[in-house]
């Protein structure tokens, strides 16, 4: 058997890094910068007012005083006149500071006059002024390569003059579920059939990572049919993810179709999710997952999620790991890393918190996964854990 860590590295190496492409800002949300973003302008690009009020010379406002209002400066005005000594100019938030002014008096400290203004408090030099380059200096790096573009990062890119950015291109992932027993809802089930769910889960999970997904559902257990359905779609895919058909029994369609075609199948030292396959088929990376739904989700967390995030340029690709005390005893098969669905809760009495398994170890118990907020991880050399023992927990 292959260790979980070795197989994770194998899958990550298979995907590599997605190439860079230029995208408009509106299309780049959630993606990762491939290049540094250099500010084309300073932020602010000019000295401006931080308040609605009056631009003044501080030396003219050392005590309560009334000054003539020489001009109005709304935001966006580009022809601002210099401030003459002994006068004030009414100014709005964000408007450029007139040459000669060294302070802004906020309107709350005045009578809000338009011809003359009575100022009731002294002005301090530099008060309520946003200086050029106070936030970002033009020509400097505003965002570094590797940055995940959330709403604030996209806002900064726009503010420093960019309309598009170079990002790691979203992967185009082809998801295929296999099994003659699979039926797409809402068709009526016959005895021996089940509704297909793996492709729904995988497509949603992979889209959440920022990928484009095409789904092929419920491919029957026939090698020629599998190849006929999937092969024409490979040219447009960066990754093929399959579920089902990888174990050691008969009618293992993915294993039968892809063995000898560049994809290797192996047993991984884990529970659930032992049987796995990976490699390249016609040059396209393939990750072949087992068919039981919990095995699919655990395999996604252990192998696919970190590999896809790495390919998209992310540096933080791991779930947060904490230690917690068990509220129920657990057992695990020797030599395998067990992942159990669990419910974690912080505790004031514990350094981290407490955790208990939800549902049994069966790889078919999908409802228990929906109630879980973590995976409890028992390492390969642990066969039992008692109530109160500390265990590793991956927060989902």
Buried (B, 14 or more C-beta within 10 A) or exposed (E): BBBBEEBBBBBBEBBEEBEBBBBEBEEBBBBBBBBBBBBEBBBBBBBBBBBBBBBBBBEBBEEEBEBEBBBEBEEEBEEBEEBBEEBBBBBBBBBBBBEBBBBBBBBEBBEEBEEEBEBEEBBEEEBBBBEBBEBBBBEEEBBEBBBBBEEEBBEBBEBBBBEBBBBBBBBBBBBBBBBBBBBEEEEEEEEEBEBBBBBBBBBEBBBEBBBBBEBBBBBBBBBEBBBEBBEEBBEEBBBBBBBBBBBEEEBBBBBBBBBEEBBBBBBBBBBBBBBBBBBBBEEBBBBBBBBBBBBBBBBBBBBBBBBBBBBBBBEEBEBEEBEBBBBEEBEBBEEBBBBBBBBBEEEEEBEBBBBBBBBEBEBBBBEBBEEBBBBBBBEBEBBEBEEEBBBBBBBB
